[in-house]
């Protein structure tokens, strides 16, 4: 997730918020997410050094990491805004929540999860991985999945026998290998952080 968080801050920077993105750090709600980023950096470090014991707790780490975003959601009331400029909460009190960053993010997560399940369904309940550039960084190793198997991990190296390759993990970004489903899951993170920055900025402007 660390790459997605960094991407979102960079994106907000180039969208014109510049140093205003740092206003987010004036409230406690961003710090649990900062903690998970540090945790993910540590996990990347472990993988580069051939250690995979953390896989035993991977699903719990993912759940807690997502729950930590509730702080930003509640602080900046992201249910009460729409990502579409023409939809106003006062004029469309029913429609707005369905077009909020949270609702659309959760929808993307749902679709992404379904796509991952489909990929695994057609590959004997395993998620094939097509590593490439991450071999250069040390994130991926030839024997990694053999070691991870003892922690009941479901990833395997992809091959010519892999079904639905376009739904498997083939998007290699040096420190992570994602599927289309994983990218959709990360849309939630992008929307929550970006709109938190946006709301935080406009609140500051209104208070000046």
C-alpha positions in Angstrom: 0.0 0.0 0.0 2.9 2.4 0.6 3.3 3.0 -3.2 -0.4 4.0 -3.4 -0.2 6.4 -0.5 2.9 8.0 -2.0 1.2 8.2 -5.4 -1.8 9.9 -3.9 0.2 12.6 -2.2 2.2 13.2 -5.3 -1.0 13.4 -7.4 -2.5 15.9 -4.9 0.7 17.9 -5.2 0.5 18.2 -8.9 -3.2 18.9 -8.7 -2.3 22.2 -7.1 -2.3 21.5 -3.3 1.5 21.6 -3.1 2.6 22.0 0.5 -1.0 22.1 1.6 -0.9 18.3 1.6 1.0 18.6 4.9 -2.1 20.1 6.6 -3.4 16.5 6.8 -0.7 15.8 9.4 -2.1 18.4 11.8 -4.7 15.9 12.9 -4.2 12.5 14.5 -6.4 10.7 11.9 -3.5 10.4 9.4 -1.0 8.9 11.8 -2.5 5.3 12.0 -2.2 5.3 8.2 1.4 6.5 8.5 2.1 3.7 10.9 0.8 1.1 8.4 3.0 2.6 5.8 6.0 2.1 8.0 4.8 -1.4 8.7 4.6 -2.1 4.9 8.1 -0.8 4.4 9.3 -3.2 7.0 7.4 -6.0 5.3 9.1 -5.1 2.0 12.4 -5.2 3.8 11.7 -8.6 5.1 10.7 -9.9 1.7 13.9 -8.6 0.2 15.8 -10.5 2.8 13.9 -13.7 2.2 11.8 -13.7 5.4 8.1 -14.5 5.1 6.9 -15.3 8.7 4.6 -12.2 8.6 2.4 -14.0 6.0 0.8 -15.8 8.9 -0.7 -12.4 9.9 -1.1 -10.9 6.4 -4.9 -11.0 6.4 -5.2 -9.3 9.8 -2.7 -6.6 8.7 -4.8 -5.9 5.6 -8.0 -5.7 7.6 -6.5 -3.4 10.3 -4.9 -1.2 7.6 -8.2 -0.6 5.9 -10.0 0.1 9.2 -7.4 2.8 10.0 -8.9 4.8 7.1 -12.1 5.3 9.2 -10.2 8.0 11.1 -9.9 10.2 7.9 -13.4 9.3 6.8 -15.0 10.4 10.0 -12.8 13.5 10.5 -13.4 14.9 7.1 -17.0 13.5 6.7 -16.2 11.9 3.4 -19.7 10.4 3.3 -21.2 13.9 3.0 -19.4 15.0 -0.2 -19.7 13.8 -3.8 -16.8 13.4 -6.3 -19.1 14.9 -8.9 -19.1 18.7 -8.7 -22.7 19.0 -9.9 -24.1 16.9 -7.0 -24.6 18.9 -3.8 -25.6 17.3 -0.5 -28.2 19.9 0.2 -29.9 19.5 -3.2 -29.4 15.7 -3.5 -29.4 14.4 0.1 -30.1 10.8 -1.1 -27.8 10.7 -4.2 -24.7 12.3 -2.6 -23.8 9.4 -0.2 -23.8 7.0 -3.1 -21.3 9.2 -5.1 -19.0 9.9 -2.1 -15.3 8.9 -2.2 -16.0 6.2 0.4 -19.0 4.6 -1.4 -17.2 4.6 -4.8 -14.0 3.3 -3.1 -15.9 0.5 -1.4 -17.6 -0.4 -4.7 -14.2 -0.6 -6.4 -12.9 -2.8 -3.5 -15.9 -5.1 -4.0 -15.3 -5.4 -7.7 -11.6 -5.9 -7.2 -12.2 -8.7 -4.6 -14.6 -10.5 -6.9 -12.0 -10.3 -9.8 -9.4 -11.8 -7.5 -11.7 -14.6 -6.4 -12.5 -15.4 -10.1 -8.8 -15.5 -10.9 -8.2 -18.0 -8.1 -11.3 -20.0 -8.9 -9.9 -20.8 -12.3 -6.4 -21.6 -11.0 -7.0 -24.2 -8.3 -7.6 -21.6 -5.5 -4.2 -20.1 -6.1 -3.2 -16.7 -7.3 -0.5 -16.9 -10.1 2.2 -14.3 -10.0 4.2 -13.1 -13.0 7.2 -11.4 -11.5 9.6 -9.4 -13.6 11.4 -6.2 -12.5 10.9 -7.0 -8.8 13.6 -9.7 -9.2 16.0 -6.8 -9.7 15.1 -5.2 -6.4 15.1 -8.5 -4.5 11.4 -8.3 -3.7 10.8 -11.4 -5.7 12.9 -14.6 -5.5 12.8 -17.9 -7.2 12.1 -19.9 -4.0 9.9 -17.3 -2.3 6.6 -19.1 -2.8 8.0 -22.4 -1.6 9.0 -20.7 1.6 5.7 -18.8 1.9 3.7 -22.1 1.5 4.5 -23.1 5.1 2.5 -20.0 6.2 -0.5 -21.2 4.0 0.0 -18.5 1.4 -2.0 -18.9 -1.8 0.4 -17.3 -4.3 2.3 -19.3 -6.9 4.5 -18.4 -9.9 2.5 -18.1 -13.1 3.2 -20.2 -16.2 1.8 -21.0 -19.6 -0.8 -23.2 -17.9 -2.2 -20.2 -16.0 -5.9 -19.4 -16.7 -7.2 -15.8 -17.0 -3.7 -14.3 -16.9 -5.2 -10.8 -17.3 -6.8 -11.2 -13.8 -3.7 -12.6 -12.1 -0.8 -10.7 -10.5 1.3 -9.4 -13.4 1.6 -5.6 -12.7 5.1 -5.5 -11.3 6.1 -2.2 -9.7 9.4 -3.2 -8.2 8.2 -3.5 -4.6 4.8 -5.0 -5.3 3.1 -7.2 -7.9 -0.6 -6.5 -8.4 -3.6 -7.8 -10.3 -6.3 -5.6 -11.8 -8.4 -6.5 -8.8 -5.6 -5.3 -6.5 -5.5 -2.0 -8.4 -9.3 -1.6 -7.9 -8.9 -2.3 -4.2 -6.3 0.5 -4.0 -8.7 3.0 -5.5 -10.3 3.1 -2.1 -7.1 4.4 -0.6 -6.5 6.9 -3.3 -10.0 8.4 -3.0 -10.0 8.6 0.8 -6.6 10.2 1.1 -7.1 12.6 -1.9 -10.5 13.9 -0.8 -9.2 14.2 2.8 -6.5 16.5 1.5 -9.1 18.4 -0.5 -11.6 18.8 2.3 -8.8 19.7 4.8 -7.5 22.4 2.4 -10.9 24.0 1.8 -11.7 24.0 5.5 -8.5 25.9 6.1 -9.3 28.4 3.4 -12.8 28.9 4.8 -11.4 29.6 8.3 -9.0 32.3 7.0 
